[in-house]
Amino acid sequence: MDHTMSEVLQFVRENDVKFIRLAFCDIFGMQKNVSIMPHELERAFESGISFDASAIRGFMNVEESDLFLVPDPATLSILPWRPSQGSVVRFFCSVRRPDGRPFEGDMRFLLRESVRRAAGQGYSCKAGPECEFYLFQADEEGRPSFLPHDRGGYFDIAPLDRGENVRRDICLSLMEMGILPESSHHEQGPGQNEIDFRYADILTAADNLVAFRAVVKAIAARSGLYASFMPKPFEEESGSGLHVNLSLHENGVNLFRGGEAPSGKAEGFTAGILRRVPEMTAFLNPLTNSYRRFGAFEAPRFVSWSRQNRSQLVRIPAACGPYGRMELRSPDPACNPYLCFMLLLEAGLEGVKEELRLPGEASFDLYSETGRAAGLPELPKSLEEALERAGESAFIRRLLPERTLESYLAEKRQECRAAEKAADRLHFEREFYFERI
């Protein structure tokens, strides 16, 4: 949807809207919201709705705690799992300071600025996420257990796959919200599922991913289940990834040619991302638990690329026409999509500007002995290492406001220290992340 403010106000009046959710994300990608009544919406557009930013992790301190939410009218969406009588709508919001300036911790604003700069150079970027998650049984009181919803495997059908109806309801809800899923299926792990999206401009794709996580959790809860985006809930089962498909367009023309090795500006875009991934990993993979996923069950470990090979960090799928793209396979669904996509876009455009070239294609299986002995650079092995790489990166410090970056690094280092002190680190991660992610 793409609405003006006047159209939105008319829609609210004519469609029995009773509650309006103003949504935004903290710097870690956790969605937050406040509900207002319809008569407050015009004021929200004009001057914003204030909130206590000192209560949001990584935002502000108590000495300067007022920030304001200003809804983006283009993001109007009815929440289809809420009652149709007295319906509920949601907007994603800009976060602003009292004087109207954008708040530097608003990652959606940072992504919008990157998109604007790219457009000024004649480029646009489209993204199509593939998001995995686990469904777990809930107890009699609705609290999540650690028992997977089923024992199905990759592409299984009922009765092994017990998630068909839940995935159907998720997809139908997304379509009612204007989000277009392309496919859905059972994944490798017990209770593990995947839903893929049709590509969209990169800002819309980030909005859709934030909305998707909320839809999955809401529909799962309505079905008596619990959905978790924790990257690696089971030590010996497949982890949940967020594969990000990206294409670069110049004056409306896709520069990626499906199935072929990238060339020209598409090669520079891919090489730029490949070069900066180790510095970005603290944001693409933001939990201590994230690093259990690397190097197994088709999750990458080395900084490499190839065509079609699923053991690589970057894969060039066998697709044609408008579907030509690169696929980055390291991120996981615990990331902040706005921050993740902003860094990827900037890294890619940096590679275009510098006319970077890709290293040699790694066409072998990186899980084999030959692959492991290939001498390729590796992704960070832990969140601690990833935070150190990010803190030392001039690229990251150029793109993220200092205060925001330091808040992020400080919070994540505290998580690392807590995990390090735990007698059983996996047990700690389950206690700390399972119900939060």
Steps between C-alpha positions, in 0.01 A plus 500: 500500500603858441274755665502872567410635842155615385426160346600328823276721711210428266570126509497500881167685508334272245624161620404485868861528617506521880869456585813618325839348577804716450789257453876540493811295582770551759859491377504121544198445275241424770165642393331740742168678475247726667128505421311822447133571431386620155442859611874524587625395156501846340705634791741207456555597135547867580712499815559139606409299810753524782642202690759430768810417298702425814293181535611372156829310496774696328295818442532781756572571866259643759650849469376533138229238473236651267476376145205511258341247265377631164310239293598433139165505312638267231524218756130484599403137557198334659596225747284213370523285814329775701117538499343627175247697705696784657808415299864570583745658257875542523748757371877490505631827635787740476661580834574868551647728760285776659632754247396279209845370411529128422621292795836344422395165651215462249640231272206532262603861442861394436383248239277762336798733475710226337219434251480875426875524440491197272213651300706816456761286324240329281485174700229311682525173688239229537501236773320171543549339844467128572422465869513183712344449843403223741154418635479360853222355706354712780388370838146515642552858613631611159863526606757375247660163552815378331315219322493544120160506335579197282776262392483586130794567269577687180197536271302238691122490481233415757485314729878540553462871429255638753571861409302515173196675647709747700709593194180537294350738757825698515511534121133601476548761774806638321307529175221690676769742619632550146809282551555239230642164612637289216532158663484320832613156615629288784874536552761249616458525876212359708234770513705722268328698225593746226304770318654692209392843373468650157771759450420865576694823530742462789317730746166328437673163536630604844153621604353171377750295696423685825129451432558133413660421835201651681252309280678167556493542877137616505370218278705239686358619834146491359570138401617407851867501398810710557719627214868573557753669271790394722781414255605167653252362755627140461868409500461204265229636268489755222529866599261770382647731240387813322624465145497843334460513121617832354491650154639837388311705243636792296234719342251216549716228342609201710879472478503136613464231233357187653733202531801685360799625694438869578678744273552873487308690766322186622842349567611812687180492708553135592871545569429799724265295715741207509781731614303659784308200636750423781467860624118484475454161664435643848182652351406221257542241778437689825475226766757279668276216381536613136852359473395143577333497159806565282670211320220241512164426337581721199586803715823664377827524685739638238502828307449363150260496207382263231212428265225277644731352767319515836813463712613852402448835670379657174313293244392600151173310446402351166227754427420704193351832396383721787598231751876535439664568837761413759409316820675570831464198729655609828239731666250361748147617587603653835656797317358849464388493135540876451854499632589179317366620164654846535847353555461258209385775265785731600761224473373405156498857371850552639609201292336650190672834556842337546442258209590204718547157348401169651761248614505164328184294515504227770306234316582216742315376811626707792380240750744244356863463602602661170283801573623541854860487379447764230647783708200729461437779751239415763206678654541600866478195725317674785301811578797626701723482192231653279455795739874562497503502118205741492651733758823524299327552165526842336219388267262438793601820679436701185143372473380471860474801732761466774252503786284233337798279419641526852160418652472194277851377573463556876173306523634212294827482695293471815315203346836341417622539859181346637530204262867455590415475871229239446576144607306371197518751215229342283265485800573869563423586137172314514402680820612839371391493134228238449200709605648834387584421138 
